[in-house]
Amino acid sequence: MKKFHLFAIVFIILLGGCNVNSNDKFHDEEFISKAEKKAEEYIRNNYHDVETVEFSDDHSSPMGNFALRGTVNGNADFEMDVSESLFIGGISEGDGFPEIKEECKKVACE
C-alpha cells in the first residue's frame, strides 16, 4: 500500500511539472510583440480618446493562459487574455479606462 501512495505522489508531482512548463511554448519575444500590437489595435479601435498604450512585463494569468497587462493614457489599468492564435479573449478595464465606442458595444470593432 505504501508503494502505491509513493507512486501516486511521484506521478502527481511529475504531471504538475509538465503542466507548468507547457504554458511557455508560445511566450517568445516574437509572440509577445505580435500580441501587444494586436492588443493595442483592439484598444484603439474600440475605445474613445486613446492616446497611449503601455504594456508591463508580467504575462502570467491565474488560469494558465497568456495575459497582457498595462495602462492606457498613463493611468487606466487593463488586463487582456490573448490566445495562441492572437484572439483577444477578454479585457478587464480599470478605473479611468476610456469609454467604449457606441458602435463597438455589441460587437468588437476590428
Secondary structure as UniProt FT lines:
FT   HELIX           2..22
FT   TURN            23..26
FT   HELIX           29..46
FT   STRAND          53..55
FT   TURN            62..63
FT   STRAND          66..72
FT   TURN            73..75
FT   STRAND          76..82
FT   TURN            84..85
FT   STRAND          88..93
FT   TURN            95..96
FT   HELIX           102..104
//
